[in-house]
């Protein structure tokens, strides 16, 4: 079930679903130099679905952001071993940027 997290004008922002992976991969191929395997997208969606977001306008996928959490040593010396989050990939089709 698609639940819109936020609507910005005519753009719907929502959590990704398995059916979004092909359009997301197509956006990646059109806009970015780095590309990932199908398994990589599937594993990120399965691991942390609330951190894999898509943007749609008129039912068309126009962008996405994939995030991930990992455990590792903090960049701040006193914190030690911590849970860290980072953006894995973010992309928007050229025609829909700066809107």
trRosetta pair geometry for C-beta under 8 A, 3 or more apart (Angstrom, degrees):
i j d omega theta_ij theta_ji phi_ij phi_ji
2 14 5.6 33 -170 164 89 161
2 17 6.9 -88 -85 -21 79 135
3 14 6.1 155 80 -144 46 109
3 15 6.7 19 59 24 91 105
4 7 5.8 21 163 -56 137 91
4 12 4.9 -79 -123 -158 114 105
4 13 6.9 89 -165 63 74 50
4 14 5.0 -72 -110 -76 43 107
5 13 5.1 -67 64 106 100 90
5 14 5.4 159 -1 -106 87 45
5 15 6.7 101 -42 -31 120 74
5 53 7.2 -57 25 -132 149 115
6 12 7.9 157 86 -157 46 46
6 13 4.4 0 59 52 88 120
7 11 7.0 155 -160 82 54 51
7 12 5.6 -21 -106 -103 80 64
7 13 7.3 -159 -78 18 31 79
8 11 4.7 -18 67 65 88 106
8 13 6.7 46 -1 -20 103 112
9 99 7.6 -114 56 141 153 105
10 57 5.4 61 119 -144 98 93
10 58 6.8 7 163 -42 118 79
11 55 5.5 -5 -174 -171 111 104
11 56 7.0 150 -156 75 60 38
11 57 5.2 -38 -97 -80 69 90
11 62 7.2 -84 -125 52 106 136
11 99 7.6 130 -40 98 135 126
12 55 7.1 155 80 -155 47 52
12 56 4.9 -17 60 61 98 93
12 57 7.6 167 16 -81 74 39
13 53 6.2 9 -175 179 91 117
13 54 7.6 174 -148 88 49 41
13 55 5.5 -19 -98 -101 71 77
14 53 7.0 165 89 -152 25 75
14 54 6.2 -21 67 61 74 83
14 56 7.3 -15 22 10 107 111
15 49 6.0 55 -179 154 124 89
15 50 6.2 -51 -113 -117 127 43
15 52 6.8 68 -163 77 72 70
15 53 6.2 -58 -105 -103 41 63
15 54 7.7 38 141 18 14 83
16 20 4.4 -127 -153 70 86 146
16 21 7.4 90 173 -66 123 63
16 24 6.8 14 -129 -56 137 144
16 45 5.8 -95 101 -117 119 110
16 49 7.0 -136 67 -157 79 77
16 52 4.2 -65 32 124 125 101
16 53 6.4 -140 -27 -95 88 10
16 54 4.9 102 -86 -24 83 105
16 64 6.8 42 -75 -138 127 116
17 20 5.2 107 53 -6 63 104
17 45 7.9 91 -162 -164 14 133
18 21 6.0 -28 -167 -12 46 115
18 42 7.6 34 -125 -123 89 83
18 45 6.7 139 -85 131 60 153
19 22 7.7 -41 -179 20 46 98
20 23 5.8 -66 -163 50 57 106
20 24 5.6 58 143 -28 85 110
20 54 5.1 -122 -162 -46 145 155
20 61 6.7 137 -151 -97 88 137
20 64 7.7 140 156 -100 121 130
21 24 5.5 -57 -143 38 31 114
21 25 6.2 32 159 -20 67 105
21 38 7.3 74 156 -151 131 80
21 41 5.0 125 -145 133 107 134
21 42 6.6 16 -117 -73 155 70
21 45 6.8 -82 -79 -28 109 153
22 25 5.8 -54 -147 36 30 110
22 26 6.5 32 153 -20 63 105
23 26 5.5 -53 -148 35 35 114
23 27 6.5 38 153 -20 66 101
23 54 7.7 65 93 -143 119 139
23 61 3.7 110 151 29 137 154
24 27 5.7 -51 -152 33 33 111
24 28 6.5 36 149 -20 64 105
24 41 6.4 149 94 -144 128 136
24 54 6.6 -100 -79 -99 105 112
24 61 6.7 -102 -64 177 55 149
24 64 4.8 30 -128 -31 101 165
24 66 7.9 90 -177 -52 138 115
25 28 5.4 -51 -149 35 35 117
25 29 6.4 36 153 -20 66 104
25 36 7.9 -117 -117 65 90 85
25 38 7.2 -17 -86 -100 150 69
25 41 6.3 -80 -68 -46 99 160
26 29 5.8 -52 -147 35 32 111
26 30 6.4 26 156 -15 64 109
26 61 7.8 108 63 82 110 129
27 30 5.9 -63 -149 41 30 108
27 31 5.9 -10 168 9 67 122
27 61 6.3 -108 -44 129 126 110
27 62 7.6 114 -109 178 132 18
27 63 6.6 161 -165 -108 153 31
27 64 6.1 137 73 8 149 107
27 91 5.2 151 140 106 105 123
27 92 7.7 -28 -171 -123 125 15
27 93 6.0 -93 -131 -61 95 84
28 31 6.6 -82 -136 49 19 89
28 32 5.4 -45 -162 38 64 117
28 35 6.1 122 137 -119 115 72
28 36 7.1 -57 169 23 162 91
28 64 8.0 -44 -54 51 89 125
28 89 6.7 11 -112 164 112 147
28 91 5.8 160 -94 17 54 161
29 32 7.8 -43 -72 49 10 76
29 35 6.3 40 -93 -108 70 121
30 93 6.6 8 101 -117 137 81
30 94 7.8 -113 143 -9 110 96
31 91 4.4 137 85 -163 139 119
31 92 7.1 151 -136 64 164 32
31 93 6.5 -126 -62 -102 128 40
31 94 6.9 -178 -105 -42 99 78
32 35 7.3 152 94 -69 98 62
32 89 6.9 -41 -68 -154 176 112
32 91 5.4 -92 -35 -91 116 131
34 89 7.5 -138 85 -105 112 116
36 40 3.9 -100 171 74 118 146
36 41 6.1 132 101 -43 124 82
36 89 7.5 -117 -17 -33 132 152
37 40 4.8 110 57 -6 75 99
37 41 7.7 -144 96 2 48 81
38 41 6.1 -59 -160 37 37 107
38 42 6.2 33 149 -17 70 112
39 42 5.5 -59 -144 42 33 113
39 43 5.9 31 159 -21 69 108
40 43 6.0 -56 -144 36 25 108
40 44 6.5 24 157 -16 61 106
41 44 6.0 -58 -150 36 29 108
41 45 6.4 25 155 -16 65 109
41 66 7.6 -103 -126 -100 70 152
42 45 5.9 -60 -150 39 29 109
42 46 6.2 23 156 -15 66 111
43 46 5.7 -56 -142 41 31 109
43 47 5.8 30 160 -22 67 113
44 47 5.8 -57 -137 38 27 110
44 48 6.7 -45 -175 46 62 88
44 51 7.9 -98 174 90 94 98
44 52 5.8 124 129 -80 100 127
44 66 5.3 28 150 -167 154 121
44 68 6.2 -79 -129 -82 101 102
44 88 6.6 -105 -117 32 147 164
45 49 5.7 41 -175 -102 61 76
45 52 5.0 -75 -102 42 68 170
46 49 7.2 11 -112 -57 13 92
47 68 7.3 25 99 -129 135 87
48 51 4.3 -3 133 31 115 115
48 52 6.9 129 96 -22 75 92
48 67 7.0 -84 109 90 136 79
48 68 6.5 154 32 -120 143 49
48 69 6.4 130 -83 12 154 96
49 52 5.9 -64 -148 34 41 108
51 66 7.2 70 128 -167 83 44
51 67 3.8 -95 173 67 114 103
51 68 6.9 163 114 -66 143 30
51 69 7.5 160 -23 -23 168 90
51 85 7.7 -138 -129 -150 148 117
52 64 7.4 -3 -177 -174 72 109
52 65 7.6 -167 -144 93 36 55
52 66 5.2 11 -117 -117 82 74
52 67 7.2 -145 -68 31 51 67
53 64 6.5 163 89 -156 54 61
53 65 5.0 4 56 53 100 91
54 61 5.8 -52 -173 -132 122 100
54 63 7.1 153 -161 90 54 51
54 64 4.8 -23 -106 -101 66 89
55 61 7.4 103 76 -158 53 57
55 62 5.3 -64 103 67 99 88
55 63 4.0 9 43 59 121 95
55 64 6.8 -148 13 -69 78 41
55 92 7.1 -5 54 -112 141 95
55 96 7.8 169 112 141 127 144
56 59 6.1 -1 175 -130 123 12
56 60 6.2 151 -156 70 77 35
56 61 5.7 -43 -97 -92 81 44
56 62 6.5 137 -120 9 27 88
57 60 5.7 -27 67 59 69 92
57 62 5.2 23 9 -18 102 141
57 96 6.6 -175 3 -123 141 132
61 64 7.3 2 -174 -49 110 102
62 92 6.2 20 143 -155 82 77
62 93 5.0 -92 -156 22 68 112
62 95 8.0 -98 -142 77 109 86
62 96 4.2 22 -176 20 128 175
63 90 7.6 18 -179 -178 103 73
63 91 6.1 -162 -142 101 72 52
63 92 3.7 -12 -97 -103 123 73
63 93 6.6 -121 -63 3 73 70
63 96 6.5 -135 -35 98 107 132
64 89 7.5 23 100 107 99 96
64 90 7.2 -152 98 -137 54 48
64 91 6.2 9 50 53 79 82
65 87 6.4 -55 -168 -141 101 107
65 89 7.4 -175 -146 95 43 53
65 90 4.4 4 -110 -108 84 91
66 87 7.4 108 78 -166 51 63
66 88 4.4 -49 103 61 100 113
66 89 4.9 22 41 49 108 86
66 90 7.5 -156 25 -69 61 55
67 85 6.1 18 173 -177 116 101
67 86 6.8 180 -152 94 78 31
67 87 5.4 -48 -100 -104 82 51
67 88 6.2 174 -111 1 21 86
68 85 7.1 169 88 -148 39 61
68 86 6.2 -18 61 61 82 75
68 88 5.1 66 -8 -49 112 116
69 83 5.7 8 -180 179 116 99
69 84 6.7 160 -155 82 64 40
69 85 4.8 -33 -96 -92 79 76
70 83 7.5 162 86 -155 28 57
70 84 5.5 -23 66 62 77 92
70 85 8.0 150 19 -90 65 31
70 86 7.5 -20 16 16 106 104
71 81 6.4 28 175 175 100 95
71 82 7.1 -170 -146 99 66 27
71 83 5.6 -40 -94 -98 71 57
71 84 7.2 138 -114 13 19 82
72 81 7.1 -131 141 -144 13 69
72 82 7.2 -29 69 60 51 65
72 84 5.5 -35 42 7 101 131
73 80 6.9 -79 -136 178 73 34
73 81 5.9 -47 -92 -94 56 57
73 82 7.5 68 -157 20 19 80
74 77 7.3 -142 91 -54 102 8
74 78 7.8 -48 83 66 141 42
74 79 3.5 29 9 76 171 116
74 80 6.2 43 9 54 112 24
74 81 7.4 -140 -18 -85 83 9
74 82 4.6 55 -68 10 98 127
74 84 7.7 168 -103 -72 57 110
76 79 4.8 62 80 -1 99 116
79 82 5.3 -5 143 -44 117 134
87 90 5.7 -18 178 -30 130 110
92 96 5.5 -120 172 88 101 99
92 97 5.1 128 103 -82 123 80
93 96 4.9 61 68 20 90 108
93 97 7.5 -145 90 -32 43 82
94 97 6.0 -44 -153 1 34 115
96 99 5.9 -59 -173 -3 57 136
